[in-house]
Amino acid sequence: MKLVKLIKLNNLQYNANRDPAFYRRPVNEEFRLQAMLNGSGEAKARFAVGDDVLCENTIQLPGSFDCKFSYDTPGTRIGVLTIEGAGDAFRETVRIDVLKRAPVG
């Protein structure tokens, strides 16, 4: 059984091959990263962008990791989601695109 069942970004299933426009947010608008977890016992989950740890938590399995954050400057950032527990380790890079302003239309 896999430790991580599903990763969602902004309530959409995360897929690194999907067009990044699906996940973009304008400055100061909240991003939401979620990981649905399997197994039993505890897992340690952490989401960091560079040296900034945005969320860190210990989750009772099965359960979910929920991380909300926003940025006040536009740009692209690469975050790393790491989850360890139930005798397994998981690591996923997540692209975070912050737009200068909300798209028109």
N, C-alpha and C positions, 0 to 999 in steps of 0.2 A: 504494500500500500504506500502510495506517495504521500509525503508530508504536506505538500502544497497542492490543493485541488484546483484553485483558480486564483488569478490575480486580476483585479479590476482597477482601472484608473478613470476617475470621473464617472463612475457607474457603468462603464463599458468594459467588457473583457479585454485585458491587455494583450496585444499581439505586436511584437516589435516590427513585424512586416506590414502592419496596417499603416495607411496614410497618417502621418503624425497630426494632420489637421483635426482629426477626430478628438484628440486629447488636449488641444491648445486651450489656454485661458488668457484673458487680458490681465494686465497688472492689477494687483490687489484683489483678484477674484480667487476664491478658494479651489485648490486641487484636493482630491480625495483618492488616496491609495488604499486598497483593501486586499487582504490575502485570506482566503478561506483555507483552513488547516484541518488535516486528518490526524489520526493517531491517538495516543493516550499519554498522560503525564503532563509535562510542561514543555513549552518551547519559548525560546528567546527570539524576538523579532526586532529588527532595527532597519530604519531607512535613513540613509545619509547622502548628502550631496557635498562632495569634497570632504572637508573637515567638519562640516556642520551636520550634526545628528539632529534630524527633524523630528523623529519619533523613535522611541525605544520602549518595549513593553515585554512582560512575561505573560504568556497566554496559557490557560488551561485547555488541553486538547480533548476532543475536537473543539475548535473555536475559530475566531477570526481576529486579525490584526487590522486596525483602522488608524489611518494617519491623515490628518488634514493640515494643509499648509498653503501659504501664498507668498508671492514675491512682489516687491514694489518697484522692480526694474525689469525691463524686457530682456529677452535673450533665451538661449538654449542652455540647459543644464543636464548633466547626466547624474542620476541618482543610483544608488546601489541598495537593493533590498536583500538582507541576509536573514535567514531563519534557521535556527538550530534547535533540534529536539527530536524526541522519539527515535533516537539513534540515527538520525539523518541530518543532512545539511543542505541548504538551498541558497542559491545566489542568483539574482537577476538584475541586469542593468535596465533602468527605466529612463526614457528620454522625457524631459520636462521642457515644453516650449511655452514661453511667456510672451504674449503679444503686447505691443505698445498701446493699442486700443482695440476695443471689440470690433470684429468684422461687421461691415454694413450688409444688411440683407438677411 
